Amino acid sequence: MPHPYVLLSAAVSLDGYLDDTGPDRLLLSSPADFDRVDEVRAASDAILVGAGTLRADNPRLLVNSAERRAARVAAGKPEFPLKVCVSATGDLDPEARFWHTGGDKVLYTTDRGAERARRAGVRADVVALGPVLGWHAVLEHLHDVRGVRRLMVEGGGTVHTQLLQEQLADELQLVLAPLFVGTPDAPRLFGPGGYQGGRLRLTETRRVEDVVLMRYEPTAPGTGGTATPADRHWLGLACELAALCPPSESAFSVGAVVVAADGTELARGHSREGGDPVVHAEEAALAGIDPADPRLPGATVYSSLEPCARRASRPAPCARLILDAGVRRVVTAWREPDTFVAGADGSGLLASHGADVVVLPEYEERAKAPNRHLPG
């Protein structure tokens, strides 16, 4: 199911702490960085915190700039982003500032937690998600029911850890503050456990007064039929490559990327690449990889259009080339229509040979864009 774009935002000391153990909150950001965070909030549809952060910091989570609030209203948005709290127990102070400032609020909790929160008089839309609170259910409800497309997550460490470990975070914005905490029992940003493999992609570094902002994106593909934020990134790149194709009246414009399990890009390609009028995107990408590369069996092929199952221009269709390369996972945006081949079913051919095929229909329009000139 579609999820919002999930942006994790946090500031830490040089030794990785979110706070110290004193009675007052440790201010890690600079004044200029607080203003940057305000800008990120204003660009978000919702801001989320966990119950631990609500209890420890008693935050308001507002857009403080009047100009930014006015710009939201002018764009047809609420003055403040939706404020979201997640609590399995529903054991929350109904007098916390979170509930009494800003615009709409929603609390995601369990069935028992909902009973407790309602009895306490928490002023929010209380959503019970069953006996257990799961992140997929939270994100799907935010997307489908509340219309949230961009979600900013401001903590705490447990929430950030869980979203990263479940491969649900699209971006991490981390601010590094020039101080040390050094207290063993102070809260840290990330806890132990299993995280995605490979390295994150550094997309930006920026000095903000005396702190440094670093922005990262995940790179490692998902496994099986489950899509991850990294899958969406790579499929988006495949759609961008499709736009590079020389136009044709007799073939689709398609982009493809091959990515190893650790997030390393192995190759990319697009239709009619290099002046070859009949080469397909997946074919062009796979041609750039040594067939003996041991990373191929664990790799994922991202293609803006479903790999072909039949073609007249080459002996082997792209679905067969993928299987022969040893790849057993494909992520695509668009099932092949009957424009040139009736009953095309590359996904069926792949699946019949044990490959996992993931279709992300939210990218279909982007995949179709360079093919608008074709009939049908």
C-alpha positions in Angstrom: 0.0 0.0 0.0 1.2 3.6 -0.6 2.8 5.4 2.3 3.7 9.0 2.8 7.2 10.2 2.2 8.8 9.6 5.6 11.5 12.1 6.7 13.3 11.5 10.0 14.7 14.6 11.6 17.0 14.7 14.6 19.9 16.5 16.2 22.6 14.7 18.2 25.8 15.4 20.1 29.2 14.4 18.7 28.9 11.2 20.7 25.5 10.3 19.4 23.1 11.4 22.2 19.7 13.1 21.8 19.7 14.6 25.3 21.5 14.5 28.6 19.9 13.3 31.9 19.3 16.8 33.4 15.9 18.1 34.2 15.8 20.5 31.2 16.0 19.6 27.5 19.5 19.9 26.1 19.4 22.3 23.2 21.5 20.8 20.4 20.5 22.9 17.4 21.5 26.5 16.8 19.0 29.3 16.3 19.5 29.2 12.5 18.9 25.4 12.6 15.7 25.8 14.6 14.5 28.1 11.8 15.5 25.5 9.2 13.4 22.9 11.1 10.5 25.3 11.1 10.8 25.5 7.3 10.8 21.7 7.0 7.7 21.6 9.2 6.0 24.1 7.0 6.6 21.9 4.0 5.2 18.8 5.6 1.6 17.5 5.7 2.1 16.1 9.2 4.6 16.0 12.1 4.9 12.8 14.2 6.4 12.0 17.6 6.3 9.1 19.9 4.8 9.0 23.3 8.2 9.1 25.0 9.1 12.4 23.3 5.7 13.8 24.3 6.3 12.9 27.9 9.9 14.0 28.1 9.9 17.3 26.1 6.2 18.4 26.2 6.6 19.8 22.7 4.1 22.0 20.8 5.4 21.1 17.3 4.2 24.3 15.6 5.2 26.2 12.5 6.5 29.3 14.3 6.9 31.6 11.3 3.8 33.6 10.5 4.9 34.0 6.9 5.2 30.3 6.5 1.8 29.7 8.0 0.3 32.3 5.7 2.0 30.6 2.7 0.4 27.3 3.7 -3.0 28.9 3.9 -2.5 30.6 0.5 -1.6 27.2 -1.0 -4.9 25.8 0.3 -3.4 23.9 3.2 -4.3 24.1 6.9 -2.3 26.8 8.8 -0.5 24.0 10.7 0.5 20.5 9.7 -1.4 17.6 11.2 0.2 16.7 14.5 0.5 12.9 15.1 1.4 11.0 18.2 2.0 7.2 18.4 1.4 5.4 21.7 0.8 1.7 22.3 -0.6 2.3 25.8 -2.5 5.5 25.4 -1.0 6.6 28.7 -0.6 10.3 27.9 -1.1 13.6 29.8 -4.3 15.2 28.4 -2.9 18.6 29.5 0.3 18.4 27.4 0.9 21.4 25.2 0.8 19.1 22.1 -3.0 18.7 22.4 -3.8 22.4 23.0 -1.8 24.2 20.4 -1.8 24.2 16.6 -4.4 22.6 14.4 -5.7 19.0 14.0 -4.2 16.2 16.1 -4.4 12.4 15.7 -3.3 9.7 18.2 -2.6 6.2 16.8 -2.8 3.5 19.4 -4.1 0.0 20.3 -7.7 -0.9 21.2 -6.8 -0.7 24.9 -4.8 2.4 24.4 -7.7 4.1 22.8 -10.0 3.3 25.7 -7.4 4.8 28.1 -6.8 7.9 26.0 -10.5 8.6 25.6 -11.2 8.2 29.3 -8.4 10.6 30.1 -9.9 13.2 27.7 -7.0 13.4 25.2 -8.1 16.1 22.7 -7.4 14.3 19.4 -8.8 12.0 16.8 -8.0 8.7 18.5 -7.5 5.9 16.0 -7.4 2.3 17.4 -5.4 0.0 15.0 -6.2 -3.3 16.8 -4.5 -5.2 19.6 -1.0 -4.3 18.3 0.3 -1.0 17.0 2.1 -1.5 13.7 4.0 1.1 11.6 2.6 -0.1 8.3 -1.0 0.4 9.6 -0.1 3.9 10.9 1.4 5.0 7.6 -1.3 3.5 5.4 -4.0 5.3 7.5 -2.1 8.6 7.3 -1.8 8.3 3.5 -5.3 6.9 2.7 -7.5 8.5 5.3 -5.7 11.7 6.3 -4.2 12.5 2.9 -0.7 12.8 4.2 1.9 12.7 1.5 4.9 14.1 3.4 5.5 13.1 7.0 8.1 14.6 9.2 9.2 12.5 12.2 10.8 14.3 15.1 11.4 11.5 17.5 12.3 10.0 19.7 15.0 7.5 19.3 12.8 4.5 19.5 10.5 5.8 16.8 13.5 6.6 14.5 15.0 3.2 15.2 11.9 1.3 14.4 11.2 3.1 11.2 14.7 2.6 9.9 14.8 -1.1 10.9 11.5 -1.7 9.2 12.8 0.1 6.1 10.1 2.7 6.1 12.2 5.9 6.2 12.7 7.7 2.9 15.2 10.3 4.3 17.2 11.0 7.4 18.1 14.7 8.2 20.7 14.5 10.9 22.2 17.6 12.6 25.5 17.1 14.4 26.1 19.5 17.4 29.6 20.4 18.6 29.3 19.0 22.1 29.6 15.8 24.1 27.2 14.3 26.6 29.1 11.2 27.7 26.4 9.9 30.1 25.9 6.2 29.5 22.2 6.3 30.4 21.3 9.3 28.4 19.0 8.7 25.4 20.7 7.9 22.1 19.3 8.4 18.6 19.5 4.8 17.4 19.2 1.6 19.3 20.6 -1.9 18.6 19.0 -4.3 16.1 18.9 -5.2 12.5 19.2 -2.3 10.0 19.2 -2.3 6.2 22.4 -3.5 4.6 24.8 -1.3 2.6 25.6 2.4 2.9 23.2 5.3 3.0 23.5 7.8 0.2 24.7 11.3 1.3 22.6 13.8 -0.6 23.6 17.0 1.2 25.9 18.5 3.8 25.4 22.0 5.0 26.9 24.2 7.8 24.2 25.9 9.8 26.0 28.3 12.2 28.0 25.9 14.5 26.1 22.7 13.6 26.3 20.5 10.5 23.2 19.2 8.6 23.6 15.9 6.8 20.9 14.4 4.6 20.9 10.7 3.8 18.7 8.3 1.7 18.6 4.5 1.9 20.0 2.6 -1.0 19.5 -1.1 -0.3 16.6 -2.7 -2.3 13.8 -4.6 -0.5 13.4 -8.3 -0.6 10.7 -10.5 -2.0 7.4 -8.7 -2.7 7.9 -5.9 -0.2 8.7 -2.5 -1.5 11.0 -0.1 0.5 11.8 3.6 0.1 15.0 2.6 -1.7 12.9 0.7 -4.2 10.9 3.9 -4.9 14.1 5.9 -5.3 15.6 3.5 -7.9 12.3 3.1 -9.8 12.0 6.9 -9.9 15.5 6.9 -11.5 14.4 4.3 -14.1 11.5 6.6 -15.0 13.9 9.5 -15.4 16.1 7.4 -17.7 13.0 6.7 -19.8 12.8 10.4 -20.6 16.2 10.2 -22.2 15.1 7.8 -24.9 15.0 9.0 -28.5 11.3 9.1 -29.4 9.9 6.2 -31.5 6.6 5.4 -33.1 7.1 1.7 -32.9 8.5 1.1 -29.5 8.2 2.2 -25.9 10.6 4.5 -24.1 11.8 2.7 -21.0 14.5 3.2 -18.4 16.2 0.5 -16.3 18.6 0.2 -13.4 20.3 -2.9 -11.9 21.1 -2.6 -8.2 22.9 -5.0 -5.9 21.5 -6.1 -2.6 23.8 -3.7 -0.7 22.5 -0.7 -2.7 25.4 -0.5 -5.2 24.2 0.5 -8.7 25.6 -2.1 -11.1 24.4 -0.6 -14.4 21.7 1.5 -16.0 20.2 1.8 -19.5 17.4 3.1 -21.6 15.6 2.1 -24.8 17.6 2.9 -28.1 20.7 3.7 -26.1 23.9 4.3 -28.0 22.1 4.7 -31.3 20.8 1.1 -31.4 17.2 1.5 -32.7 16.0 -1.8 -31.2 17.9 -2.2 -27.9 15.6 -2.4 -24.8 16.4 -0.7 -21.5 16.9 -3.9 -19.5 19.0 -5.4 -22.3 21.2 -2.3 -22.3 21.7 -2.3 -18.6 22.5 -6.0 -18.3 25.0 -5.7 -21.2 27.1 -3.4 -18.9 27.5 -6.1 -16.2 29.9 -9.0 -16.2 27.7 -12.1 -16.5 29.9 -13.8 -13.8 29.3 -10.9 -11.3 28.4 -12.7 -8.1 26.1 -9.9 -7.1 23.6 -10.6 -9.9 21.6 -13.3 -8.1 20.8 -11.0 -5.2 20.2 -7.9 -7.4 17.0 -6.1 -8.3 16.1 -4.8 -11.8 14.1 -1.6 -11.8 12.3 -1.0 -15.1 9.8 1.8 -15.8 7.8 -0.7 -17.9 7.2 -4.4 -17.3 10.0 -6.3 -19.0 8.9 -7.7 -22.3 7.9 -11.4 -22.7 7.9 -11.4 -26.5 9.8 -9.3 -29.1 10.6 -9.5 -32.8 13.8 -7.6 -32.8 16.0 -9.9 -30.7 16.0 -13.7 -30.1 15.4 -13.3 -26.3 12.9 -11.0 -24.6 14.0 -8.9 -21.6 12.2 -11.1 -19.1 14.3 -14.0 -20.3 17.5 -12.0 -20.2 16.8 -11.1 -16.6 16.2 -14.7 -15.7 19.3 -15.9 -17.6 21.4 -13.3 -15.7 20.3 -14.9 -12.4 18.3 -12.0 -11.2 15.1 -13.0 -9.3 13.6 -9.6 -8.3 12.1 -7.0 -10.5 10.4 -3.7 -9.6 8.3 -2.0 -12.2 5.8 0.9 -12.6 3.6 -0.1 -15.4 2.3 -3.3 -16.9 2.8 -3.5 -20.7 -0.3 -2.6 -22.6 -1.4 -4.2 -25.9 0.0 -1.4 -28.0 2.6 -3.5 -29.9 2.1 -7.0 -28.4 -1.2 -8.5 -27.5 -1.4 -10.2 -24.2 2.0 -9.2 -23.0 2.8 -10.7 -19.6 6.5 -10.3 -18.7 5.6 -10.4 -15.1 3.9 -13.8 -15.5 7.0 -15.2 -17.3 9.2 -13.9 -14.5 7.0 -15.2 -11.7 6.7 -18.6 -13.3 10.4 -19.0 -13.0 10.5 -18.0 -9.3 11.2 -14.2 -9.6 9.5 -11.7 -7.4 7.8 -8.9 -9.3 6.8 -5.8 -7.5 4.5 -3.2 -9.2 4.4 0.3 -7.8 1.4 1.9 -9.6 2.1 5.3 -8.0 4.9 5.6 -10.6 2.8 4.6 -13.6 2.1 8.2 -14.8 5.8 9.0 -14.7 6.5 5.9 -16.7 3.8 6.7 -19.3 5.0 10.4 -19.7 7.6 9.8 -22.4 5.2 7.5 -24.2 2.2 9.8 -24.6 2.7 10.1 -28.3 2.0 6.3 -28.8 -1.5 5.1 -29.7 -3.6 3.7 -26.9 
